[in-house]
Amino acid sequence: MHLLEIKDLSFTYQNSSSPAVKKINFSVKENEFIILMGKSGAGKSTLAKCLTSIIPQFQKGNYSGKITIENQEIKNVPVYEIAQKIGLLLQDFEVQLFSTNVILEIAFGLENFSLARAEMEKRISETLKTVGLENYLNRDPLTLSGGEKQRLALASILALKPKILILDEPTTDLDPIGKKEIFALLKNLTKQGLTIIVIDHETDEILNADQIIIFNASEIVSSGNVEQLISQSEFLEKNGIRPAAILTLFQKLNLLTQKNIPKTVNDACHLLVENSYQTSEEKYTLLTKEEKKEKNLLFQIKNLEFTYPNVPAGQILKGLNFEIYAGEFLAIVGVNGSGKTTFIKHLNRLFTPTKGEIIYQNKNLKNYKIAELAKDIGYVFQNPDNQIFATTVKEEIVFGLKNLSFPHEEIEKGVKEVLKTVNLEGCKDKDPFILTKGEKQRLSVASVLVTQPKIIILDEPTTGLDYLELRSLMNLLKELNQKGHTIIMVTHTMWLVAEYAKRAIVLKEGEIVFNGSVRQLFSEKNIENWGLALPPLIELSQMFGKTLLSVDEFLFCLNKSTDPTV
């Protein structure tokens, strides 16, 4: 028997001429683990809202079709009743948080379900431990990091113990170890009787899914098990999904078939060895030969400390000392709450050090006016809603150009070019606040990049982007970096660090635990102790005694031995 069935579901938002979802048909059994994938704006989040009856009960439009849960059609069932069966973690998880401390946040739903106090206390304790927030009981959610907020929003849903859990990109703001833990948790929950539906763009963590459903242009374009879909790299890319790097490597080596899909790094290693592949020392030496360049000092960070007032354990940064050089592509990584966002907010004077100082171009940063710094330093916030304020997309982009006194013709040209770059050409007259999270993210990036500042600081800039949008953005940043722009990027996406950054700084509990080249970072034995994880492709390369950062590097260094004994 199917737990959930969707039949001929279509929905068009008010004041829209095209459907957000069109003729959707699929069913879900009890205990299944389903992944919904596809381009940004393809209808996945709209479907999630339909499954909880938020659409059409709160968000109106032209609705047709049928959704049933346990053979009960839900269209006219009150949302509070559906909430007892289905839990939804929104893509924009911060809108789900509104209480003044962590305990109250989780208690809110339980109180609405009229649970006994003892049962509430038990569930709060269990779920906080499950998501790793057991030491944050009295913290105001506003003082948590993005990843901690995402964990809290998830905990508030888990505590309700729904039969079906729908998670819209649930790990976007989590550190690498946190992502692994959440996906392991989800798989374990299906064993305990829960049905899971996850919306995601990444493929590294989905090999244990029971079914993958792929959306494009408001419709389902493909569905099936992992083996049927995961090997089709070109098809996945076309639909905004990042193929697993190891599978891309195997496809380029003509080793990939549906019957021959390596599900683990060990499987991949055995297949390469069985096919007589080995890595070349000579090529690796050539690859890793460093080109020496003259360094021009940009920032000096001296004994930097920062403490949030009136917050338990409020000291976030503890005596940071390092330099940032002009023209670098620097990644700042570390576990949630390690101080990454707090640090970069010092670089344009959003925050002022509690102790220590920052020297920018031989002058103390505190002696610059913020307007002066705005000409040189562009800043993309982790949450685009903290940055967007104009009434149209075009006005949002024009704002910075006008404030920096760009000529009219340059403004028009710049707006046109950047809208094309971030794929928002059809949105220029839209209200930014009705955009999807991915579209808002692209808009916030566009409003900074359009002024082409010398220094571009980005805090988790790829959140909500599909693979095609992500590649477009990162390639643009790479191009700007090659032209001399300094890029400083906070991210949890380690394959991005491997493929684009040149240097990395790792923060842990407000202190620097690593400062060096990206290849050195991924060669470190302590990397998991810092809350980081090796991308599977790099883990595979290390089985051959090398640290290779991309598919192209792997292909460059691989040789096929003609010696049958190798």
Order of alpha helices (4+ residues) and beta strands (2+ residues): beta-beta-beta-alpha-alpha-beta-beta-alpha-beta-alpha-alpha-alpha-beta-alpha-beta-beta-beta-alpha-alpha-alpha-alpha-beta-alpha-beta-beta-beta-alpha-beta-beta-alpha-beta-alpha-alpha-alpha-beta-alpha-beta-alpha-beta-beta-alpha-alpha-alpha-beta
